[in-house]
Amino acid sequence: MNREIDIIIIGAGASGLMVASRVKNKNIMLIDTNDKIAAKILISGGGKCNVTNEVVEPSHYLGNPYFVSEVFKRFDQHDLLQWIAKRGLKPKVRTRGQYFCTKSSQELVDIFKKETKNHTILLNTKAQNVSKRDEFFYLQCDNKKSYKAKSVVVASGGLSFPILGASDIGLKIAESFGHTIRKTAPALVGFTVQKEQFFFKSLSGISMDVEIKVGDKICDGALLFAHKGISGPVVLDASLYWEKGKIEIDFLPNWSLKEHLDSKKLISSLFPIPKRVCKALLEHLEIKDRPLYQLNQNERSKLETLKNYQFAPAGNFGYSKAEVTKGGVSTDEIDSKTMMSKKADGLYFIGEVVDVTGQLGGYNFQWAFSSAYVCSQAL
Ligand SMILES: Cc1cc2nc3c(=O)[nH]c(=O)nc-3n(C[C@H](O)[C@H](O)[C@H](O)COP(=O)(O)OP(=O)(O)OC[C@H]3O[C@@H](n4cnc5c(N)ncnc54)[C@H](O)[C@@H]3O)c2cc1C
């Protein structure tokens, strides 16, 4: 049996909930495979959800900068903070301009619960296929039911964290309507290492500030040595830009070896990095820990490589650990003023399923909310 609805929203995550919150006078049905709404919001930002950032620009995103700026022109971080504040939540800035919920992510989820209370929310239900006949869309679900609607909003997110309901349904729907899919890959994720860097694993649990260069992008922040390789905010950001090949780490950012060549201190006492890391790096370079002034030219040159240590990661930790998915539905075939497909009237793509991916720092929720807001204005 087909049940007629105005708008079906596939995905009750960040973007789907924002659309549903904004459209009041229509018959809306939200569908999610999870047993609750907003699964990612709840666990994000260490349970406090990094909602957005003080500074949000197209340069913080992978994707077409013109498309991104067109969307933010209509709803940016200030609009988002105002929208949330009107509903009683005033996120606080912590480090690097990042806004977090004051107590917990639940505060934001409660706003969405309240705003969507008059809509139908179908949980534990998996969307399987969307087709279009005579101006109507038909959605098939795993509950063996079919739903008919005038519009469908695909807000099903990326492929990351399948444990929280992620699936490729958005990409499949896009493909079935003739959309181009930009190559997808895990992003905001740690790197696995090759044999030569296996010594990193012995430093598991240690964190230090570094700079990482990937192509012409420079990322800075904390690197965390992990059992599988390297992780931490700076590595996650670097993963956004890495495809394959070498990356370059500056283990001594804002520190110059040349200024300390006469030092009588042991290298491991002199270098402003954790002693265990320093010793492991020295061992890797086959240099004995002793005062800098005793080193010969060859050894000094080797030490200099710690300012631009190059290696090729083996890969990354994969979708099960990646915070986001880069790539997705090409923005060439979506209208930036409405988020509507240029291939099928009434079909919309928003949030992470679209080929726009932000750096760490609240940029991905901002994108999810902004693209959703723009879509809601068109519905
Ligand atoms: C651990 C973690 C922490 C994060 N922390 C932050 C952060 O602090 N700040 C930030 O900006 N970003 C963060 N992100 C990224 C952010 O969560 C996402 O970019 C954002 O949620 C994307 O919103 P969305 O609406 O596109 O997709 P989602 O929020 O992922 O919602 C998509 C929904 O669609 C549902 N779905 C998928 N397939 C189907 C199907 N076939 N049928 C029915 N339902 C389906 C899913 O269950 C899901 O609920 C984090 C991500 C992770 C994994």
The ligand as an SDF file (V2000), in Angstrom:
LIG
                    3D

 53 58  0  0  0  0  0  0  0  0999 V2000
   32.6110    9.9560   15.9130 C   0  0  0  0  0  0  0  0  0  0  0  0
   32.2320   11.1610   15.1230 C   0  0  0  0  0  0  0  0  0  0  0  0
   32.3610   12.4090   15.6810 C   0  0  0  0  0  0  0  0  0  0  0  0
   32.0510   13.5600   14.9380 C   0  0  0  0  0  0  0  0  0  0  0  0
   32.1920   14.7720   15.5180 N   0  0  0  0  0  0  0  0  0  0  0  0
   31.8910   15.8870   14.8090 C   0  0  0  0  0  0  0  0  0  0  0  0
   31.9420   17.1730   15.4100 C   0  0  0  0  0  0  0  0  0  0  0  0
   32.1610   17.2960   16.6270 O   0  0  0  0  0  0  0  0  0  0  0  0
   31.6990   18.2610   14.6160 N   0  0  0  0  0  0  0  0  0  0  0  0
   31.3800   18.1400   13.2890 C   0  0  0  0  0  0  0  0  0  0  0  0
   31.1750   19.1630   12.6230 O   0  0  0  0  0  0  0  0  0  0  0  0
   31.2690   16.9310   12.7050 N   0  0  0  0  0  0  0  0  0  0  0  0
   31.4990   15.8060   13.4300 C   0  0  0  0  0  0  0  0  0  0  0  0
   31.3510   14.5860   12.8430 N   0  0  0  0  0  0  0  0  0  0  0  0
   30.8450   14.5140   11.4580 C   0  0  0  0  0  0  0  0  0  0  0  0
   29.3220   14.7060   11.4690 C   0  0  0  0  0  0  0  0  0  0  0  0
   28.7470   13.8420   12.4370 O   0  0  0  0  0  0  0  0  0  0  0  0
   28.7050   14.4240   10.1010 C   0  0  0  0  0  0  0  0  0  0  0  0
   29.4050   15.1030    9.0910 O   0  0  0  0  0  0  0  0  0  0  0  0
   27.2400   14.8470   10.0930 C   0  0  0  0  0  0  0  0  0  0  0  0
   26.5260   14.1060   11.0590 O   0  0  0  0  0  0  0  0  0  0  0  0
   26.6300   14.6300    8.7180 C   0  0  0  0  0  0  0  0  0  0  0  0
   25.2740   14.9090    8.7870 O   0  0  0  0  0  0  0  0  0  0  0  0
   24.2660   14.1630    7.8020 P   0  0  0  0  0  0  0  0  0  0  0  0
   22.9100   14.5940    8.1840 O   0  0  0  0  0  0  0  0  0  0  0  0
   24.7060   14.3380    6.4130 O   0  0  0  0  0  0  0  0  0  0  0  0
   24.4870   12.6030    8.1270 O   0  0  0  0  0  0  0  0  0  0  0  0
   24.2770   11.8230    9.4900 P   0  0  0  0  0  0  0  0  0  0  0  0
   24.2580   12.7310   10.6480 O   0  0  0  0  0  0  0  0  0  0  0  0
   25.2610   10.7180    9.4450 O   0  0  0  0  0  0  0  0  0  0  0  0
   22.8020   11.2330    9.3440 O   0  0  0  0  0  0  0  0  0  0  0  0
   22.4790   10.3010    8.3510 C   0  0  0  0  0  0  0  0  0  0  0  0
   21.4000    9.3900    8.8890 C   0  0  0  0  0  0  0  0  0  0  0  0
   20.9170    8.5890    7.8210 O   0  0  0  0  0  0  0  0  0  0  0  0
   20.6460    7.3080    8.3170 C   0  0  0  0  0  0  0  0  0  0  0  0
   20.6780    6.3400    7.2150 N   0  0  0  0  0  0  0  0  0  0  0  0
   21.7360    5.9720    6.4550 C   0  0  0  0  0  0  0  0  0  0  0  0
   21.3500    5.0520    5.5660 N   0  0  0  0  0  0  0  0  0  0  0  0
   20.0190    4.8460    5.7360 C   0  0  0  0  0  0  0  0  0  0  0  0
   19.0670    4.0070    5.1120 C   0  0  0  0  0  0  0  0  0  0  0  0
   19.3920    3.1760    4.1220 N   0  0  0  0  0  0  0  0  0  0  0  0
   17.7940    4.0590    5.5660 N   0  0  0  0  0  0  0  0  0  0  0  0
   17.4390    4.8680    6.5900 C   0  0  0  0  0  0  0  0  0  0  0  0
   18.3130    5.6740    7.2180 N   0  0  0  0  0  0  0  0  0  0  0  0
   19.5920    5.6620    6.7940 C   0  0  0  0  0  0  0  0  0  0  0  0
   21.7280    7.0550    9.3420 C   0  0  0  0  0  0  0  0  0  0  0  0
   21.3180    6.0910   10.2930 O   0  0  0  0  0  0  0  0  0  0  0  0
   21.9100    8.4550    9.9570 C   0  0  0  0  0  0  0  0  0  0  0  0
   21.1530    8.6050   11.1380 O   0  0  0  0  0  0  0  0  0  0  0  0
   31.6240   13.4230   13.5850 C   0  0  0  0  0  0  0  0  0  0  0  0
   31.4690   12.1550   13.0300 C   0  0  0  0  0  0  0  0  0  0  0  0
   31.7570   11.0230   13.7890 C   0  0  0  0  0  0  0  0  0  0  0  0
   31.5630    9.6700   13.1630 C   0  0  0  0  0  0  0  0  0  0  0  0
  1  2  1  0
  2  3  1  0
  2 52  2  0
  3  4  2  0
  4  5  1  0
  4 50  1  0
  5  6  2  0
  6  7  1  0
  6 13  1  0
  7  8  2  0
  7  9  1  0
  9 10  1  0
 10 11  2  0
 10 12  1  0
 12 13  2  0
 13 14  1  0
 14 15  1  0
 14 50  1  0
 15 16  1  0
 16 17  1  0
 16 18  1  0
 18 19  1  0
 18 20  1  0
 20 21  1  0
 20 22  1  0
 22 23  1  0
 23 24  1  0
 24 25  2  0
 24 26  1  0
 24 27  1  0
 27 28  1  0
 28 29  2  0
 28 30  1  0
 28 31  1  0
 31 32  1  0
 32 33  1  0
 33 34  1  0
 33 48  1  0
 34 35  1  0
 35 36  1  0
 35 46  1  0
 36 37  1  0
 36 45  1  0
 37 38  2  0
 38 39  1  0
 39 40  1  0
 39 45  2  0
 40 41  1  0
 40 42  2  0
 42 43  1  0
 43 44  2  0
 44 45  1  0
 46 47  1  0
 46 48  1  0
 48 49  1  0
 50 51  2  0
 51 52  1  0
 52 53  1  0
M  END
$$$$
